[in-house]
Amino acid sequence: MEETFVNLLTLFVSVLFVGMAAFQVLLSFGLPLGEFAMGGYYKVLPKKLRLVSLSNAIILLGMCLVYLKNANLISGFEFLPIPILVWVISIFLGLNTIANLASRSKKERYVMTPIAGVAFVMCLLLALN
C-alpha cells in the first residue's frame, strides 16, 4: 500500500480507538450507555464493570499507540513486538465484531457491530501491509 494511504488509514484507526476509549470512559463514569456495551445487560454499569470499562479505555489507547508506531508516526516503544501486536489486535477485533453481532442487545448489535467491523477491516488492511 502507498505510504500516504497507510498513514491516513492509521490516523483514522487511531481516531476510532480514541473515540471508543472516550465511550468507555463515559461508561466508567456511570453514564446510561450500558445497553451499547458488554452484552447490554445494564443501562448503567455496576461498579465492577465500570472498572472494566476504564481498563478497556486504557487498552484502546494502547492499541492506538501500536498502530501509530506501526506506521512510524510516533517514535519510541522499540521494545514492543509491534508486528505481532498488530495481528493480535486485528484478530481480537474480528472476534469482537462476531461477539457484538451475537449480543442480545439490539443497540449493541446495530451500533457497536459496524464500528468494530470497520475497525477490524482497517486494522486487517494495515496488518497485511
C-alpha positions as CSV (number, residue, x, y, z in Angstrom):
1,M,0.0,0.0,0.0
2,E,1.1,3.5,-0.6
3,E,2.6,5.2,2.4
4,T,0.2,8.1,2.3
5,F,-2.8,5.7,2.3
6,V,-1.3,3.7,5.2
7,N,-0.8,6.9,7.2
8,L,-4.3,8.1,6.5
9,L,-5.8,4.7,7.4
10,T,-3.6,4.6,10.6
11,L,-4.9,8.1,11.6
12,F,-8.5,7.0,11.0
13,V,-8.0,3.9,13.1
14,S,-6.4,6.0,15.8
15,V,-9.3,8.4,15.9
16,L,-11.7,5.5,16.1
17,F,-9.8,3.9,19.0
18,V,-9.6,7.2,20.9
19,G,-13.4,7.7,20.3
20,M,-14.0,4.1,21.6
21,A,-11.8,4.9,24.6
22,A,-13.8,8.0,25.3
23,F,-17.0,6.0,25.2
24,Q,-15.5,3.5,27.7
25,V,-14.6,6.4,30.0
26,L,-18.2,7.7,29.8
27,L,-19.4,4.2,30.8
28,S,-16.9,4.1,33.7
29,F,-18.4,7.4,34.9
30,G,-21.8,5.9,35.1
31,L,-23.5,7.4,32.1
32,P,-26.6,5.4,31.0
33,L,-24.9,3.9,27.9
34,G,-24.5,0.4,29.1
35,E,-27.0,-1.0,26.6
36,F,-24.4,-0.4,23.9
37,A,-21.7,-2.5,25.6
38,M,-20.9,-5.7,27.5
39,G,-24.0,-7.5,26.3
40,G,-26.3,-4.7,27.1
41,Y,-27.5,-6.1,30.4
42,Y,-27.3,-2.8,32.2
43,K,-28.3,0.7,31.4
44,V,-25.8,2.0,33.9
45,L,-22.9,-0.4,34.5
46,P,-22.3,-1.6,38.1
47,K,-19.1,-0.5,39.7
48,K,-17.1,-3.7,38.8
49,L,-18.0,-3.3,35.2
50,R,-17.1,0.4,35.3
51,L,-13.6,-0.6,36.3
52,V,-13.6,-3.0,33.3
53,S,-14.6,0.0,31.1
54,L,-11.8,2.1,32.5
55,S,-9.4,-0.8,31.8
56,N,-10.8,-1.1,28.3
57,A,-10.2,2.6,27.7
58,I,-6.6,2.2,28.6
59,I,-6.2,-0.8,26.4
60,L,-7.8,1.1,23.5
61,L,-5.3,3.9,23.9
62,G,-2.5,1.4,23.9
63,M,-3.9,-0.1,20.7
64,C,-3.8,3.4,19.2
65,L,-0.1,3.7,20.1
66,V,0.6,0.3,18.5
67,Y,-0.8,1.4,15.2
68,L,0.8,4.8,15.3
69,K,4.2,3.2,15.9
70,N,3.5,0.6,13.2
71,A,3.2,3.4,10.7
72,N,6.2,5.2,12.2
73,L,4.1,8.2,13.0
74,I,5.5,8.2,16.6
75,S,8.8,7.2,18.0
76,G,9.8,5.1,20.9
77,F,8.3,1.8,22.0
78,E,11.0,-0.2,20.3
79,F,10.8,-2.8,23.0
80,L,7.3,-3.8,21.8
81,P,6.8,-6.5,19.2
82,I,4.7,-4.2,17.0
83,P,4.1,-6.5,14.0
84,I,2.8,-9.3,16.3
85,L,0.6,-6.8,18.3
86,V,-0.9,-5.5,15.1
87,W,-2.0,-9.0,14.2
88,V,-3.2,-9.8,17.7
89,I,-5.3,-6.6,17.7
90,S,-6.7,-7.4,14.3
91,I,-7.8,-10.9,15.3
92,F,-9.2,-9.6,18.5
93,L,-11.3,-7.0,16.6
94,G,-12.6,-9.7,14.3
95,L,-13.7,-11.8,17.3
96,N,-15.2,-8.7,18.9
97,T,-17.2,-8.0,15.8
98,I,-18.7,-11.5,16.0
99,A,-19.4,-11.1,19.7
100,N,-21.2,-7.8,19.1
101,L,-23.2,-9.4,16.3
102,A,-24.3,-12.1,18.8
103,S,-25.3,-9.7,21.5
104,R,-28.8,-9.8,22.9
105,S,-28.8,-6.0,22.9
106,K,-30.2,-4.5,19.7
107,K,-28.3,-1.3,20.5
108,E,-25.0,-3.1,20.8
109,R,-25.7,-5.1,17.6
110,Y,-26.7,-2.2,15.5
111,V,-24.2,0.4,16.7
112,M,-21.1,-1.4,18.0
113,T,-21.0,-4.2,15.4
114,P,-20.5,-1.9,12.5
115,I,-17.9,0.1,14.4
116,A,-16.0,-3.0,15.4
117,G,-16.3,-4.3,11.9
118,V,-14.9,-1.2,10.3
119,A,-12.0,-1.2,12.8
120,F,-11.4,-4.9,12.0
121,V,-11.2,-4.3,8.3
122,M,-9.0,-1.3,8.6
123,C,-6.6,-3.0,11.1
124,L,-6.5,-6.1,8.9
125,L,-5.5,-4.0,5.9
126,L,-2.8,-2.4,8.0
127,A,-1.6,-5.8,9.2
128,L,-1.4,-7.1,5.7
129,N,0.6,-4.1,4.6
